[in-house]
């Protein structure tokens, strides 16, 4: 009996590591899942060692949360016509109770709009989850928000989001990941690098940029096998400034390689290397 237990121990350790890093049965890693094309920063659900790269998997999106910045590093999701419906915007902004108990959970009022002038900017948009109340409501968790200047959030960023949904409505499916980078942005109240949270000793970082990467396919199955060097990819890097609205989102196009150099992330890591390289150039 002792011999059997000793022999089984390495297998049990291997299974534990596998489940801690990437749960094999988690739908997020399956086709149409939010992490199907990869986990850009290698985020892990480990509050002690990965507090600034903490993996959170929601019903219809996933994210890497940064406890120091009090916002996501990135948010990832899949979009197709089945996600779109006529459910009204729930607007129930709220703290995320799935954060570790010892962490500060940003509240809906913490952005101090009247003083600082930054929107609670959705990463996974509310309108991308309009099929049912549960999924729409989930997009209003504050772990899905970054401080965006209104000209970014309500104009440039919004128009890109609308374009994404138009592609989905026309028969495409999209794998999307977006996030923030840098420190310091402008609103009509001026330049700020952070928003102090009253009575907490904490502050919400204001990013210099928001970025987004989209991979676009015609609706189908076996998505990884269908991705080729000719698959359409859109990547943008948009300044978090009042002046950003002077240009269209298309004017902020960059290569995926450029975003990887800026963020240190690895996009499309589940795609074969040669195809990944061509998509990112």
ChimeraX commands (.cxc) that place a marker at each C-alpha (Angstrom):
marker #1 position 0.00,0.00,0.00 radius 0.5
marker #1 position 2.82,2.40,0.85 radius 0.5
marker #1 position 4.46,1.65,-2.50 radius 0.5
marker #1 position 1.25,2.44,-4.39 radius 0.5
marker #1 position 0.80,5.74,-2.57 radius 0.5
marker #1 position 4.40,6.75,-3.24 radius 0.5
marker #1 position 4.07,5.96,-6.94 radius 0.5
marker #1 position 0.83,7.90,-7.23 radius 0.5
marker #1 position 2.17,11.03,-5.55 radius 0.5
marker #1 position 3.88,12.53,-8.63 radius 0.5
marker #1 position 0.70,12.01,-10.62 radius 0.5
marker #1 position -1.37,13.80,-7.98 radius 0.5
marker #1 position 1.10,16.70,-7.96 radius 0.5
marker #1 position 0.95,16.88,-11.77 radius 0.5
marker #1 position -2.83,16.95,-11.71 radius 0.5
marker #1 position -2.83,19.71,-9.08 radius 0.5
marker #1 position -0.44,21.86,-11.11 radius 0.5
marker #1 position -2.49,21.28,-14.24 radius 0.5
marker #1 position -5.69,22.38,-12.56 radius 0.5
marker #1 position -4.04,25.40,-10.93 radius 0.5
marker #1 position -2.61,26.69,-14.20 radius 0.5
marker #1 position -5.23,25.73,-16.77 radius 0.5
marker #1 position -8.28,23.66,-15.75 radius 0.5
marker #1 position -8.62,21.19,-18.62 radius 0.5
marker #1 position -12.41,21.08,-18.41 radius 0.5
marker #1 position -12.96,24.83,-18.01 radius 0.5
marker #1 position -15.22,26.09,-20.84 radius 0.5
marker #1 position -13.12,29.27,-21.05 radius 0.5
marker #1 position -10.40,27.24,-22.79 radius 0.5
marker #1 position -12.79,25.51,-25.19 radius 0.5
marker #1 position -13.76,26.70,-28.65 radius 0.5
marker #1 position -15.72,29.98,-28.39 radius 0.5
marker #1 position -14.37,30.37,-24.87 radius 0.5
marker #1 position -12.78,33.54,-23.59 radius 0.5
marker #1 position -9.29,31.98,-23.32 radius 0.5
marker #1 position -9.44,29.69,-26.35 radius 0.5
marker #1 position -6.61,31.53,-28.14 radius 0.5
marker #1 position -4.49,31.86,-25.01 radius 0.5
marker #1 position -3.90,33.59,-21.69 radius 0.5
marker #1 position -1.89,36.67,-22.79 radius 0.5
marker #1 position -0.03,37.31,-19.53 radius 0.5
marker #1 position -0.06,33.80,-18.07 radius 0.5
marker #1 position -2.44,35.02,-15.36 radius 0.5
marker #1 position -2.97,32.66,-12.43 radius 0.5
marker #1 position -5.60,32.59,-9.70 radius 0.5
marker #1 position -3.07,33.01,-6.90 radius 0.5
marker #1 position -3.63,35.99,-4.61 radius 0.5
marker #1 position -0.28,35.62,-2.85 radius 0.5
marker #1 position 2.09,35.38,-5.80 radius 0.5
marker #1 position 0.08,36.85,-8.67 radius 0.5
marker #1 position -1.79,39.76,-7.10 radius 0.5
marker #1 position -1.04,41.97,-10.11 radius 0.5
marker #1 position -1.79,39.23,-12.66 radius 0.5
marker #1 position -4.74,37.49,-11.03 radius 0.5
marker #1 position -6.89,35.31,-13.26 radius 0.5
marker #1 position -10.67,35.70,-13.01 radius 0.5
marker #1 position -12.99,33.67,-15.23 radius 0.5
marker #1 position -16.53,34.97,-15.54 radius 0.5
marker #1 position -19.48,33.41,-17.35 radius 0.5
marker #1 position -18.73,35.04,-20.70 radius 0.5
marker #1 position -15.34,36.73,-20.34 radius 0.5
marker #1 position -12.03,36.33,-18.54 radius 0.5
marker #1 position -9.59,38.86,-17.16 radius 0.5
marker #1 position -6.24,39.45,-15.53 radius 0.5
marker #1 position -6.78,41.70,-12.53 radius 0.5
marker #1 position -4.11,44.04,-11.17 radius 0.5
marker #1 position -4.53,44.63,-7.44 radius 0.5
marker #1 position -1.95,47.42,-7.42 radius 0.5
marker #1 position -3.66,49.37,-10.22 radius 0.5
marker #1 position -7.19,48.41,-9.04 radius 0.5
marker #1 position -8.29,47.48,-12.56 radius 0.5
marker #1 position -7.85,44.74,-15.15 radius 0.5
marker #1 position -4.65,44.36,-17.14 radius 0.5
marker #1 position -6.72,42.80,-19.91 radius 0.5
marker #1 position -10.14,41.31,-20.57 radius 0.5
marker #1 position -10.80,38.60,-23.15 radius 0.5
marker #1 position -14.01,37.25,-24.71 radius 0.5
marker #1 position -15.66,35.69,-27.76 radius 0.5
marker #1 position -18.39,37.45,-29.71 radius 0.5
marker #1 position -20.90,36.23,-32.27 radius 0.5
marker #1 position -24.53,36.87,-33.13 radius 0.5
marker #1 position -25.74,34.51,-30.39 radius 0.5
marker #1 position -24.49,37.03,-27.81 radius 0.5
marker #1 position -26.66,39.81,-29.20 radius 0.5
marker #1 position -30.28,40.46,-28.27 radius 0.5
marker #1 position -32.63,43.13,-27.00 radius 0.5
marker #1 position -31.90,43.07,-23.27 radius 0.5
marker #1 position -31.63,46.59,-21.92 radius 0.5
marker #1 position -28.44,47.90,-20.35 radius 0.5
marker #1 position -28.58,46.94,-16.65 radius 0.5
marker #1 position -26.27,49.75,-15.43 radius 0.5
marker #1 position -25.77,47.97,-12.10 radius 0.5
marker #1 position -22.15,49.02,-11.57 radius 0.5
marker #1 position -20.85,47.27,-8.46 radius 0.5
marker #1 position -17.84,45.88,-6.63 radius 0.5
marker #1 position -16.74,42.37,-7.58 radius 0.5
marker #1 position -17.29,40.06,-4.62 radius 0.5
marker #1 position -15.12,37.37,-6.22 radius 0.5
marker #1 position -11.95,39.28,-5.40 radius 0.5
marker #1 position -9.98,37.92,-2.43 radius 0.5
marker #1 position -11.42,39.12,0.87 radius 0.5
marker #1 position -8.19,40.87,1.86 radius 0.5
marker #1 position -8.15,43.05,-1.29 radius 0.5
marker #1 position -9.84,46.39,-1.77 radius 0.5
marker #1 position -12.79,46.00,-4.16 radius 0.5
marker #1 position -13.42,49.14,-6.20 radius 0.5
marker #1 position -16.96,50.47,-5.76 radius 0.5
marker #1 position -19.16,52.10,-8.36 radius 0.5
marker #1 position -18.61,55.56,-6.83 radius 0.5
marker #1 position -14.82,55.38,-6.52 radius 0.5
marker #1 position -14.00,56.98,-9.89 radius 0.5
marker #1 position -15.14,60.38,-8.58 radius 0.5
marker #1 position -16.41,61.59,-11.94 radius 0.5
marker #1 position -17.30,65.12,-10.81 radius 0.5
marker #1 position -13.75,65.74,-9.61 radius 0.5
marker #1 position -11.66,63.72,-12.08 radius 0.5
marker #1 position -13.88,63.39,-15.16 radius 0.5
marker #1 position -13.14,59.79,-16.16 radius 0.5
marker #1 position -15.80,57.27,-17.19 radius 0.5
marker #1 position -16.11,53.78,-15.80 radius 0.5
marker #1 position -15.03,52.35,-19.13 radius 0.5
marker #1 position -16.18,48.84,-19.98 radius 0.5
marker #1 position -13.60,46.49,-21.41 radius 0.5
marker #1 position -16.09,43.75,-22.35 radius 0.5
marker #1 position -18.97,45.98,-23.49 radius 0.5
marker #1 position -22.47,45.79,-22.12 radius 0.5
marker #1 position -23.88,45.65,-25.65 radius 0.5
marker #1 position -21.75,42.58,-26.46 radius 0.5
marker #1 position -23.80,40.74,-23.84 radius 0.5
marker #1 position -27.39,41.73,-24.61 radius 0.5
marker #1 position -28.89,38.24,-24.91 radius 0.5
marker #1 position -29.84,37.83,-21.24 radius 0.5
marker #1 position -29.88,39.81,-18.01 radius 0.5
marker #1 position -27.26,37.71,-16.22 radius 0.5
marker #1 position -24.56,38.20,-18.84 radius 0.5
marker #1 position -25.33,41.88,-19.33 radius 0.5
marker #1 position -25.25,42.53,-15.60 radius 0.5
marker #1 position -21.91,40.77,-15.29 radius 0.5
marker #1 position -20.27,43.36,-17.55 radius 0.5
marker #1 position -20.96,46.02,-14.89 radius 0.5
marker #1 position -18.57,44.52,-12.35 radius 0.5
marker #1 position -15.88,47.07,-11.55 radius 0.5
marker #1 position -13.19,44.50,-12.36 radius 0.5
marker #1 position -14.29,44.98,-16.00 radius 0.5
marker #1 position -13.66,48.76,-15.91 radius 0.5
marker #1 position -10.75,51.12,-16.50 radius 0.5
marker #1 position -10.82,54.94,-16.21 radius 0.5
marker #1 position -11.45,56.25,-19.72 radius 0.5
marker #1 position -11.73,59.84,-20.76 radius 0.5
marker #1 position -15.25,60.38,-22.19 radius 0.5
marker #1 position -13.94,61.27,-25.66 radius 0.5
marker #1 position -12.29,57.87,-25.74 radius 0.5
marker #1 position -15.03,55.80,-24.12 radius 0.5
marker #1 position -18.06,57.43,-25.73 radius 0.5
marker #1 position -16.65,58.22,-29.17 radius 0.5
marker #1 position -13.57,56.40,-30.50 radius 0.5
marker #1 position -13.84,53.25,-28.36 radius 0.5
marker #1 position -17.62,53.08,-28.78 radius 0.5
marker #1 position -17.42,53.26,-32.56 radius 0.5
marker #1 position -14.95,50.37,-32.61 radius 0.5
marker #1 position -17.27,48.36,-30.37 radius 0.5
marker #1 position -20.17,49.06,-32.71 radius 0.5
marker #1 position -18.09,47.90,-35.66 radius 0.5
marker #1 position -17.28,44.64,-33.86 radius 0.5
marker #1 position -20.97,43.96,-33.30 radius 0.5
marker #1 position -21.79,44.75,-36.91 radius 0.5
marker #1 position -19.32,42.06,-37.97 radius 0.5
marker #1 position -20.93,39.58,-35.57 radius 0.5
marker #1 position -24.41,40.45,-36.84 radius 0.5
marker #1 position -23.24,39.85,-40.41 radius 0.5
marker #1 position -22.07,36.30,-39.70 radius 0.5
marker #1 position -18.60,36.61,-38.20 radius 0.5
marker #1 position -17.25,35.44,-34.88 radius 0.5
marker #1 position -14.57,37.39,-33.07 radius 0.5
marker #1 position -11.98,36.59,-30.43 radius 0.5
marker #1 position -11.26,39.84,-28.60 radius 0.5
marker #1 position -8.81,40.94,-25.94 radius 0.5
marker #1 position -8.37,44.49,-24.73 radius 0.5
marker #1 position -6.78,46.34,-21.86 radius 0.5
marker #1 position -4.83,49.32,-20.62 radius 0.5
marker #1 position -1.22,50.47,-20.61 radius 0.5
marker #1 position 0.90,53.27,-19.22 radius 0.5
marker #1 position 0.09,55.78,-16.51 radius 0.5
marker #1 position -1.57,59.17,-16.83 radius 0.5
marker #1 position -4.46,60.46,-18.94 radius 0.5
marker #1 position -6.49,63.60,-19.49 radius 0.5
marker #1 position -10.13,64.52,-19.06 radius 0.5
marker #1 position -11.80,67.91,-19.24 radius 0.5
marker #1 position -10.70,68.30,-15.60 radius 0.5
marker #1 position -7.01,68.06,-16.50 radius 0.5
marker #1 position -4.20,65.50,-16.38 radius 0.5
marker #1 position -4.22,62.82,-13.68 radius 0.5
marker #1 position -2.11,59.74,-13.06 radius 0.5
marker #1 position -4.44,58.24,-10.47 radius 0.5
marker #1 position -7.73,58.62,-8.63 radius 0.5
marker #1 position -7.29,58.40,-4.84 radius 0.5
marker #1 position -9.93,56.24,-3.17 radius 0.5
marker #1 position -11.21,58.05,-0.03 radius 0.5
marker #1 position -10.46,56.46,3.34 radius 0.5
marker #1 position -8.66,53.49,1.80 radius 0.5
marker #1 position -5.06,54.53,1.26 radius 0.5
marker #1 position -5.43,53.18,-2.28 radius 0.5
marker #1 position -5.61,54.77,-5.71 radius 0.5
marker #1 position -6.96,53.71,-9.10 radius 0.5
marker #1 position -4.36,54.09,-11.83 radius 0.5
marker #1 position -5.37,56.14,-14.88 radius 0.5
marker #1 position -3.91,54.56,-18.01 radius 0.5
marker #1 position -2.22,56.45,-20.84 radius 0.5
marker #1 position -3.71,54.13,-23.46 radius 0.5
marker #1 position -6.37,51.55,-24.07 radius 0.5
marker #1 position -5.67,48.86,-26.64 radius 0.5
marker #1 position -7.57,46.09,-28.34 radius 0.5
marker #1 position -6.80,43.05,-30.50 radius 0.5
marker #1 position -9.48,41.30,-32.55 radius 0.5
marker #1 position -9.28,38.12,-34.60 radius 0.5
marker #1 position -12.17,37.81,-37.06 radius 0.5
marker #1 position -13.47,34.57,-38.60 radius 0.5
marker #1 position -16.53,33.58,-40.55 radius 0.5
marker #1 position -18.87,31.59,-38.31 radius 0.5
marker #1 position -17.89,27.94,-38.18 radius 0.5
marker #1 position -16.28,25.21,-36.11 radius 0.5
marker #1 position -12.72,24.00,-35.50 radius 0.5
marker #1 position -11.65,27.61,-35.17 radius 0.5
marker #1 position -7.97,26.94,-34.50 radius 0.5
marker #1 position -7.72,24.86,-37.65 radius 0.5
marker #1 position -9.39,27.62,-39.67 radius 0.5
marker #1 position -7.00,30.36,-38.55 radius 0.5
marker #1 position -4.44,31.10,-41.25 radius 0.5
marker #1 position -1.99,33.81,-42.21 radius 0.5
marker #1 position -4.86,35.42,-44.13 radius 0.5
marker #1 position -7.21,35.63,-41.13 radius 0.5
marker #1 position -8.22,39.20,-40.43 radius 0.5
marker #1 position -6.69,40.79,-37.34 radius 0.5
marker #1 position -7.39,44.30,-36.03 radius 0.5
marker #1 position -5.17,45.92,-33.40 radius 0.5
marker #1 position -5.44,49.46,-32.04 radius 0.5
marker #1 position -3.70,51.61,-29.44 radius 0.5
marker #1 position -5.79,54.64,-28.47 radius 0.5
marker #1 position -4.54,57.50,-26.25 radius 0.5
marker #1 position -6.57,58.14,-23.12 radius 0.5
marker #1 position -6.79,61.86,-23.87 radius 0.5
marker #1 position -9.43,64.42,-24.72 radius 0.5
marker #1 position -7.80,64.91,-28.13 radius 0.5
marker #1 position -8.16,61.25,-29.14 radius 0.5
marker #1 position -11.58,61.97,-30.68 radius 0.5
marker #1 position -9.94,64.10,-33.36 radius 0.5
marker #1 position -9.17,60.85,-35.19 radius 0.5
marker #1 position -11.10,57.68,-36.06 radius 0.5
marker #1 position -10.33,54.36,-34.43 radius 0.5
marker #1 position -8.84,53.17,-37.72 radius 0.5
marker #1 position -6.18,55.86,-37.40 radius 0.5
marker #1 position -4.90,54.18,-34.25 radius 0.5
marker #1 position -4.15,50.86,-35.93 radius 0.5
marker #1 position -0.89,49.16,-34.92 radius 0.5
marker #1 position 0.62,45.72,-35.33 radius 0.5
marker #1 position 0.04,43.00,-32.76 radius 0.5
marker #1 position 3.81,42.84,-32.39 radius 0.5
marker #1 position 3.81,46.50,-31.35 radius 0.5
marker #1 position 1.22,45.82,-28.65 radius 0.5
marker #1 position 3.19,42.81,-27.42 radius 0.5
marker #1 position 6.31,44.98,-27.18 radius 0.5
marker #1 position 4.37,47.59,-25.20 radius 0.5
marker #1 position 2.58,45.24,-22.81 radius 0.5
marker #1 position 4.87,42.22,-22.60 radius 0.5
marker #1 position 1.91,39.96,-23.38 radius 0.5
marker #1 position 1.75,37.04,-25.82 radius 0.5
marker #1 position -1.41,37.15,-27.93 radius 0.5
marker #1 position -2.68,34.14,-29.92 radius 0.5
marker #1 position -0.36,31.79,-28.03 radius 0.5
marker #1 position -2.61,28.82,-28.84 radius 0.5
marker #1 position -2.16,29.42,-32.58 radius 0.5
marker #1 position 0.68,27.52,-34.32 radius 0.5
marker #1 position 3.87,29.58,-34.13 radius 0.5
marker #1 position 4.37,30.24,-37.84 radius 0.5
marker #1 position 0.79,31.41,-38.33 radius 0.5
marker #1 position 0.97,33.44,-35.12 radius 0.5
marker #1 position 4.10,35.19,-36.37 radius 0.5
marker #1 position 2.43,36.17,-39.64 radius 0.5
marker #1 position -0.73,37.39,-37.92 radius 0.5
marker #1 position 1.25,39.61,-35.59 radius 0.5
marker #1 position 3.58,41.29,-38.11 radius 0.5
marker link #1:1,2 radius 0.2
marker link #1:2,3 radius 0.2
marker link #1:3,4 radius 0.2
marker link #1:4,5 radius 0.2
marker link #1:5,6 radius 0.2
marker link #1:6,7 radius 0.2
marker link #1:7,8 radius 0.2
marker link #1:8,9 radius 0.2
marker link #1:9,10 radius 0.2
marker link #1:10,11 radius 0.2
marker link #1:11,12 radius 0.2
marker link #1:12,13 radius 0.2
marker link #1:13,14 radius 0.2
marker link #1:14,15 radius 0.2
marker link #1:15,16 radius 0.2
marker link #1:16,17 radius 0.2
marker link #1:17,18 radius 0.2
marker link #1:18,19 radius 0.2
marker link #1:19,20 radius 0.2
marker link #1:20,21 radius 0.2
marker link #1:21,22 radius 0.2
marker link #1:22,23 radius 0.2
marker link #1:23,24 radius 0.2
marker link #1:24,25 radius 0.2
marker link #1:25,26 radius 0.2
marker link #1:26,27 radius 0.2
marker link #1:27,28 radius 0.2
marker link #1:28,29 radius 0.2
marker link #1:29,30 radius 0.2
marker link #1:30,31 radius 0.2
marker link #1:31,32 radius 0.2
marker link #1:32,33 radius 0.2
marker link #1:33,34 radius 0.2
marker link #1:34,35 radius 0.2
marker link #1:35,36 radius 0.2
marker link #1:36,37 radius 0.2
marker link #1:37,38 radius 0.2
marker link #1:38,39 radius 0.2
marker link #1:39,40 radius 0.2
marker link #1:40,41 radius 0.2
marker link #1:41,42 radius 0.2
marker link #1:42,43 radius 0.2
marker link #1:43,44 radius 0.2
marker link #1:44,45 radius 0.2
marker link #1:45,46 radius 0.2
marker link #1:46,47 radius 0.2
marker link #1:47,48 radius 0.2
marker link #1:48,49 radius 0.2
marker link #1:49,50 radius 0.2
marker link #1:50,51 radius 0.2
marker link #1:51,52 radius 0.2
marker link #1:52,53 radius 0.2
marker link #1:53,54 radius 0.2
marker link #1:54,55 radius 0.2
marker link #1:55,56 radius 0.2
marker link #1:56,57 radius 0.2
marker link #1:57,58 radius 0.2
marker link #1:58,59 radius 0.2
marker link #1:59,60 radius 0.2
marker link #1:60,61 radius 0.2
marker link #1:61,62 radius 0.2
marker link #1:62,63 radius 0.2
marker link #1:63,64 radius 0.2
marker link #1:64,65 radius 0.2
marker link #1:65,66 radius 0.2
marker link #1:66,67 radius 0.2
marker link #1:67,68 radius 0.2
marker link #1:68,69 radius 0.2
marker link #1:69,70 radius 0.2
marker link #1:70,71 radius 0.2
marker link #1:71,72 radius 0.2
marker link #1:72,73 radius 0.2
marker link #1:73,74 radius 0.2
marker link #1:74,75 radius 0.2
marker link #1:75,76 radius 0.2
marker link #1:76,77 radius 0.2
marker link #1:77,78 radius 0.2
marker link #1:78,79 radius 0.2
marker link #1:79,80 radius 0.2
marker link #1:80,81 radius 0.2
marker link #1:81,82 radius 0.2
marker link #1:82,83 radius 0.2
marker link #1:83,84 radius 0.2
marker link #1:84,85 radius 0.2
marker link #1:85,86 radius 0.2
marker link #1:86,87 radius 0.2
marker link #1:87,88 radius 0.2
marker link #1:88,89 radius 0.2
marker link #1:89,90 radius 0.2
marker link #1:90,91 radius 0.2
marker link #1:91,92 radius 0.2
marker link #1:92,93 radius 0.2
marker link #1:93,94 radius 0.2
marker link #1:94,95 radius 0.2
marker link #1:95,96 radius 0.2
marker link #1:96,97 radius 0.2
marker link #1:97,98 radius 0.2
marker link #1:98,99 radius 0.2
marker link #1:99,100 radius 0.2
marker link #1:100,101 radius 0.2
marker link #1:101,102 radius 0.2
marker link #1:102,103 radius 0.2
marker link #1:103,104 radius 0.2
marker link #1:104,105 radius 0.2
marker link #1:105,106 radius 0.2
marker link #1:106,107 radius 0.2
marker link #1:107,108 radius 0.2
marker link #1:108,109 radius 0.2
marker link #1:109,110 radius 0.2
marker link #1:110,111 radius 0.2
marker link #1:111,112 radius 0.2
marker link #1:112,113 radius 0.2
marker link #1:113,114 radius 0.2
marker link #1:114,115 radius 0.2
marker link #1:115,116 radius 0.2
marker link #1:116,117 radius 0.2
marker link #1:117,118 radius 0.2
marker link #1:118,119 radius 0.2
marker link #1:119,120 radius 0.2
marker link #1:120,121 radius 0.2
marker link #1:121,122 radius 0.2
marker link #1:122,123 radius 0.2
marker link #1:123,124 radius 0.2
marker link #1:124,125 radius 0.2
marker link #1:125,126 radius 0.2
marker link #1:126,127 radius 0.2
marker link #1:127,128 radius 0.2
marker link #1:128,129 radius 0.2
marker link #1:129,130 radius 0.2
marker link #1:130,131 radius 0.2
marker link #1:131,132 radius 0.2
marker link #1:132,133 radius 0.2
marker link #1:133,134 radius 0.2
marker link #1:134,135 radius 0.2
marker link #1:135,136 radius 0.2
marker link #1:136,137 radius 0.2
marker link #1:137,138 radius 0.2
marker link #1:138,139 radius 0.2
marker link #1:139,140 radius 0.2
marker link #1:140,141 radius 0.2
marker link #1:141,142 radius 0.2
marker link #1:142,143 radius 0.2
marker link #1:143,144 radius 0.2
marker link #1:144,145 radius 0.2
marker link #1:145,146 radius 0.2
marker link #1:146,147 radius 0.2
marker link #1:147,148 radius 0.2
marker link #1:148,149 radius 0.2
marker link #1:149,150 radius 0.2
marker link #1:150,151 radius 0.2
marker link #1:151,152 radius 0.2
marker link #1:152,153 radius 0.2
marker link #1:153,154 radius 0.2
marker link #1:154,155 radius 0.2
marker link #1:155,156 radius 0.2
marker link #1:156,157 radius 0.2
marker link #1:157,158 radius 0.2
marker link #1:158,159 radius 0.2
marker link #1:159,160 radius 0.2
marker link #1:160,161 radius 0.2
marker link #1:161,162 radius 0.2
marker link #1:162,163 radius 0.2
marker link #1:163,164 radius 0.2
marker link #1:164,165 radius 0.2
marker link #1:165,166 radius 0.2
marker link #1:166,167 radius 0.2
marker link #1:167,168 radius 0.2
marker link #1:168,169 radius 0.2
marker link #1:169,170 radius 0.2
marker link #1:170,171 radius 0.2
marker link #1:171,172 radius 0.2
marker link #1:172,173 radius 0.2
marker link #1:173,174 radius 0.2
marker link #1:174,175 radius 0.2
marker link #1:175,176 radius 0.2
marker link #1:176,177 radius 0.2
marker link #1:177,178 radius 0.2
marker link #1:178,179 radius 0.2
marker link #1:179,180 radius 0.2
marker link #1:180,181 radius 0.2
marker link #1:181,182 radius 0.2
marker link #1:182,183 radius 0.2
marker link #1:183,184 radius 0.2
marker link #1:184,185 radius 0.2
marker link #1:185,186 radius 0.2
marker link #1:186,187 radius 0.2
marker link #1:187,188 radius 0.2
marker link #1:188,189 radius 0.2
marker link #1:189,190 radius 0.2
marker link #1:190,191 radius 0.2
marker link #1:191,192 radius 0.2
marker link #1:192,193 radius 0.2
marker link #1:193,194 radius 0.2
marker link #1:194,195 radius 0.2
marker link #1:195,196 radius 0.2
marker link #1:196,197 radius 0.2
marker link #1:197,198 radius 0.2
marker link #1:198,199 radius 0.2
marker link #1:199,200 radius 0.2
marker link #1:200,201 radius 0.2
marker link #1:201,202 radius 0.2
marker link #1:202,203 radius 0.2
marker link #1:203,204 radius 0.2
marker link #1:204,205 radius 0.2
marker link #1:205,206 radius 0.2
marker link #1:206,207 radius 0.2
marker link #1:207,208 radius 0.2
marker link #1:208,209 radius 0.2
marker link #1:209,210 radius 0.2
marker link #1:210,211 radius 0.2
marker link #1:211,212 radius 0.2
marker link #1:212,213 radius 0.2
marker link #1:213,214 radius 0.2
marker link #1:214,215 radius 0.2
marker link #1:215,216 radius 0.2
marker link #1:216,217 radius 0.2
marker link #1:217,218 radius 0.2
marker link #1:218,219 radius 0.2
marker link #1:219,220 radius 0.2
marker link #1:220,221 radius 0.2
marker link #1:221,222 radius 0.2
marker link #1:222,223 radius 0.2
marker link #1:223,224 radius 0.2
marker link #1:224,225 radius 0.2
marker link #1:225,226 radius 0.2
marker link #1:226,227 radius 0.2
marker link #1:227,228 radius 0.2
marker link #1:228,229 radius 0.2
marker link #1:229,230 radius 0.2
marker link #1:230,231 radius 0.2
marker link #1:231,232 radius 0.2
marker link #1:232,233 radius 0.2
marker link #1:233,234 radius 0.2
marker link #1:234,235 radius 0.2
marker link #1:235,236 radius 0.2
marker link #1:236,237 radius 0.2
marker link #1:237,238 radius 0.2
marker link #1:238,239 radius 0.2
marker link #1:239,240 radius 0.2
marker link #1:240,241 radius 0.2
marker link #1:241,242 radius 0.2
marker link #1:242,243 radius 0.2
marker link #1:243,244 radius 0.2
marker link #1:244,245 radius 0.2
marker link #1:245,246 radius 0.2
marker link #1:246,247 radius 0.2
marker link #1:247,248 radius 0.2
marker link #1:248,249 radius 0.2
marker link #1:249,250 radius 0.2
marker link #1:250,251 radius 0.2
marker link #1:251,252 radius 0.2
marker link #1:252,253 radius 0.2
marker link #1:253,254 radius 0.2
marker link #1:254,255 radius 0.2
marker link #1:255,256 radius 0.2
marker link #1:256,257 radius 0.2
marker link #1:257,258 radius 0.2
marker link #1:258,259 radius 0.2
marker link #1:259,260 radius 0.2
marker link #1:260,261 radius 0.2
marker link #1:261,262 radius 0.2
marker link #1:262,263 radius 0.2
marker link #1:263,264 radius 0.2
marker link #1:264,265 radius 0.2
marker link #1:265,266 radius 0.2
marker link #1:266,267 radius 0.2
marker link #1:267,268 radius 0.2
marker link #1:268,269 radius 0.2
marker link #1:269,270 radius 0.2
marker link #1:270,271 radius 0.2
marker link #1:271,272 radius 0.2
marker link #1:272,273 radius 0.2
marker link #1:273,274 radius 0.2
marker link #1:274,275 radius 0.2
marker link #1:275,276 radius 0.2
marker link #1:276,277 radius 0.2
marker link #1:277,278 radius 0.2
marker link #1:278,279 radius 0.2
marker link #1:279,280 radius 0.2
marker link #1:280,281 radius 0.2
view
